[in-house]
Amino acid sequence: MKTKSLFLLGAGLLVCAMTCGSRATALNNPHVPVGRGPFFEGWYTRITDADGDRSLAVIVGSHLPAGEQYQPGACLPGYVQILFSEGNGASVQAFEAFPECTYALVDGEPVDRSPRLHDESNFEWIAEGYGSISQDAIGVELPGIARVWAQFSETVSWNETFGEIGPEGLLAGLPLPMHWHVHSLGSTAEYEYEAFDENSGSVLILSQGYAHQEKNWGNAFPRAWAWVEGISEGNESHLVLGGGKMDVGPVEFRPWIIGYHSPFVSSDFNFAKLGTVVRTSIDSCSGVFQLLARTPTRTLHVHAFAPLPSFGSVGIPSIEGFVSDGAIESFSATVEVKSYKHTPWDGLWGRGHLVEEQVFKNAVLEFGGDYRYCH
């Protein structure tokens, strides 16, 4: 089958996926800003190949400029980025575009309200001339550069009991400068990736894998942050964490949220929960990140590192709109995880019972904002 036919088939499956795919987490739907801009909303999907070390990611988003009022159905300037790496130390290739007109639909209608707790995720984000995404599919193309088609099923929610609950928990309802939601820790994925080159021609990859799907919304990204994400072989275990420096008015917060889920351990750590302590060591100049998260009964050690040549630039939302180089990201990180259980007394002294050790290969390690620089 010719490449063009495959892409047309992908476009058709995208429409089908809007009605045939699995639906979960309401917060994955688009939000409506409270008041005037600046406001952004963006979705990030990374697929790890089931049979190799390859990673493929797609970032899309829209931006409401400062001072403007949101109007349902109106076009907003946006962003599309495709990231690709063969893993095992290979650098991240990044391709991007800045669409002039993007908009979002829920149930086929322009978005006129923010999602409610028990809504189904049933949205479509569209960038004129570049394609669209939904919770179940991606069909985007940067003309003459690269294209991605993907279809997802069997979502793995952050909270297995209440699929609507994401990493923030009740914080998702507070007026914070930025919010974070994970739609799926490891959806089953089928995908096509094609990159075009004037000299060597096109390279086409058709494969399967597992997809981490998440989104952010708010005014802009924090002043500094780090992000780690990994899926184990066979999609059995998942790690995702994020945090950094966030200014709320004149006050600086250092929020961290961590989720580690395996067949033996299901541990969430949230800075806002009483008794949670998080310590970090961040060195982007060496490509190393370390974290210790502790509650009275659980402790998690995370040690992530990646070769410096494997990092590539990633676009982010700022107050002025999306920018090309707000963060650096590697798809070749190794992440070592140790999970402990203990009594509150033993936890105070760093003692506990080692429950599980896990190593994630070809994971994501990202440094953004001020954390990109040496300290």
N, C-alpha and C positions, 0 to 999 in steps of 0.2 A: 504494500500500500504506500502511496506517495506521501511525503511529509505534509503537503498541503491538505490532503485528505484526512490525515491523522488529526491535524489541528481543527479542521471542520468537525470531525467526529467529537473531539474534545469539547468544542463549543456546544454541541448538542447535548453531551453528557452533563455539561455545566447546568444547562436548563433543567434537565431531568433531575440532577442532584438536588436542586432547590425543593423538589417535592418528594423525591424518593429516598433521600439520605437520612442518616440518623440525626436527631435533634437533641440538644442538651442546653446547658447553661445560658440563661437569659441574658446575663451581662455581656455576652458576646455580641449582642445586637448593638447597633449604633446608639449613641447618646445625643441628647439635645443640650447645648450649652445653656447654663443659667446666666442670663445677662448678655453682655456684648463680648466680642473676642478680645484678646486672642484665645483660641481654643483649637485643640487638635484631637484627632482620633486616628489610631493606626492599628493594623493587624500584622502579626509576624507568624510565619509558618516555616519550620525547618523540617526537612525530610532526611532521615538517615537511612541509607540503603540497607536492605535486609541481607544482601549477599556480599557486601564489600565495605569499603571504608569511605565511600563517597557521601557528601552532604550537599543538599540543595535547599536554599531558603528564598522566600519571597516576602518583601516588606511593602505594604501599601498604606496610604493614609491621606487624610484631607486636613486642611487648615482654614480656620475662620480668622481673617486678619483682625488686628487690634481695632477696636472701636466699632466693628460691624455687628449688626444684629442677624442672627440666624433666621433664614427663611426656608421653610420646607420645600424641597424640590429645586432649590437654587444651586447653581454650579459653584464649587469651591476649588481653589487651587490645591494641587495634591502632589503625591510622590509615589513612584514605583521603583523598587530596587530588586534585582535578582543577584543572589550570591551563590557561588559554586566552588567546591573544593573536592579534590580526590582524596583528601585526608592524609594521615600519616606524615604530617609535616608540610604538605603542599600548601601554597599560599591560597588565600581566598580571592577569587576573581569577582569583581563587583561591577555591575552595569546598572545605570540609573536613568530615570527621566522625571521631568517635572510637568505632569499634565496640567493644562490650564483649566480643565473642567472635570470635576469628579462629583459624584453624588451617591447617596445611599437610599436603599429601599428596604422596607420590612413588609412581608406579605405582599410584595409587588407595589406598594404605595410609598410615597415620600415620607420620610421619618418626621413625625410631628410631636413625639414624646420620647422620653428615655425609657429603657426597658424596665419592666416590673418583674418581681422575683420569680413568678411562675410562668412567665412568657417562654415560648420555645424560641431557640435560636433559629431564625428564619429570615436572614438578611441577604442582600446583594449589594456589594460596593462596586461602582462602575467608574472607569476612567475613559473618557471618550478618546478613541484612537489607540487604546492600550489594552482593553479587555476588562475583566471583572473577576471578583472572588465571591465566595459564599462560605458558610461553615462546612460545606460538603465538597467544594471544588475550587480549583484555580484555573483560569484561562487567561494568561497575560502574555503580551508580546511587546518587546522594544524593537520596533521595525528595523530590520537589517542588522540587529545585534544579537538578540537572544529571545527565546520564548519558553514558556512553561505551561504545561497542562498537567493537572493532578486531580485525583478524586479520592475522597476520604470516607471511611466507614468505621464503625466500632470504636467510638470515642472512649477515652479513659479519663474520667472526671477527677479533679483534684480531691473531691469528697465523694466517695463511692455511695454513701447513704443519701446525701442531699446534693444532687448534681448541680444545683444552682449556686452552691457555695464555692467560692474560689479562694485564692490565697489570702485576700484581705479580710475575709469574713465580714463582720459588721462595719469595718472601716470603709467598705465600698459605698456606704451611704453618707459619709461625711464630706464636707466641702474642702477636700485637700487639693493641693496644686496639681497632683497627678494621681491616677489610679492604674491598677494592674489587675488583669484577670487572665486566668488560664482556662481555655476552653477544653483542651485535651492534652494529656501527658504523653499519649502515644497512639494516635489513630492509625489504623491500617491504611496504607496509601499505595496507589498506582500512579506512576508519573511518567511524563516525557519531558526531556530537556534538550533543546537544540540551541547551539551557539553558531553564529555565522562569522566567517573570516574571509576577507577579500582575497587573501593569498592562498590559504589552505582549504578553503571551502567550508562546508558546515559539518558539525559533529552532532549526531543524534543519539540520544540515550533513552531507552525504554526499559523501565525496571519497576520494582516494588520496594516498599520500605515502611517506616513508621514515622508519623508526623507529630511534632509538638506544635500546638496552635495556641496563641495567646494574643492579647491586645492591651493597649494603653489608651487613656484619654485624659484630658485636662488642659492646663494652660501651656505647659512645656515640660521637657525632661528636667530632672533635678540638676543641681550644680555639679555633682559627682556621683558616679554609681559603678557597680560591678554586677555582672550577671553570669550565672553558670547554669548550663542545661545539659543533661545527658540521658540517653536511653540505652539500657543494657541489651546485649545480644538476645534475640528472641522476644524483645519488648516486655520482659518480665519485671524490670525495675526501672525507676525513674527518679531523677534528681533535678530540681530546679530551685534556684535561689536568686534573690536580688535585693539590693539595698545601696545605701550611700548617704549623701548629704542632701537634705531637703530643707529649704527655707519656707517657714509658714509665718508670714509677717516678719517681725524682727527676730524670731526664734529659729535656731537651727536644730533640726532633728536629724538623727542618724538611724533611720528605720531599716530593719532587715526582716525579710520573710523567707523561710526555708521550708521546702517540702521534700521528704525522702520516703519513697514508697517501694516496697519489695514484697515478695511472698512471705517474708518473716517480720518485716518492720513497716509500720505506717506512722511516721512522725512528722508533725507540722510545728514549726516554731514561728511565733509572731511577736515582734517587739512590743506590741500593745498589750499582750497578755501578762498579767501579774506573775512575777517570778521568773520571767524569761530574761536571760543574759546572753548577749552576742558580742564576741570579740573577733576582730579581723586583722589580718596583715596583708597589705596590698602593695605589690611591686610590679607595675606594668613594664618597667624597664628590663626586668628579668622574666616577664611573662609568668608570674607566680601569684597565686591568691590562696590565702588560708583563712579558715573560719572555724570558730568553736561556738556552738549554740547549746545552751543548757537551760533546763527547767529543773524543778526539785526532783524529778524522777527520771529524766532522760538527758543524754548528752550526745551531740553529733560533732564529729571532727571531719572537716572537708579540706583536702589539699589538692589544689588544681594548678597545673602548669602546662605551658605550651611553648613550642619553639618560636622565637621572635619572627623568623621569616614567614611563619604561617599566618600572621595577622594581616587583615585588610581593613580598609576604611568602611564604615557603615553610616548611612544617613540617619538623622534624628530630627525630631521637631524642636524648634526653638520659638521664642516669642515672635520673631519676625517671619517664621515659616520653616519649612524643611531645609536642612543644610546637608552637604555631602559628607563631611568628615567630623561629625560630632563624637564618634566612638571608633574603637578598633576591636576587631573580633577574629577569633581563630576557631576553625572547625577541627583542629587537631589536638585539642587538650586531652590530657590524662587527668582523671579526677579520682582520687582515693578517698573513700568514705569509711568511717568507723562509727558504729552506733552502739551506745551503752545504755543500760538500765541501772538504776541505783535508788537507794532510799534518799530522802531529803538530807539526812545527816551526811551520808557518804558523798553525796553530790557536792556539798560544800568544800570537801577536801579533795575533790578530783578523783575519787575512787568510784568504781562501778564494775558491772559485769558486761564484758564485751558480747553483744548479741550477734553482730554481723559485721563483716568487712566486705567491701565491694569496690571494684575498679571499673570506671566507665572509660572506654576508649573513644577517640574521635568525638569528644564532647565539645560544647561551646564554652569559650571563656571570652568575656567582653569587658573592656574598661572604657568608661565614658566620662565626658566632662573633664573635671580636674584630675580624675584618676588616670587619665591617659599619660600624665607627665610624671617624671621622676621626682621623688620626695627625699 
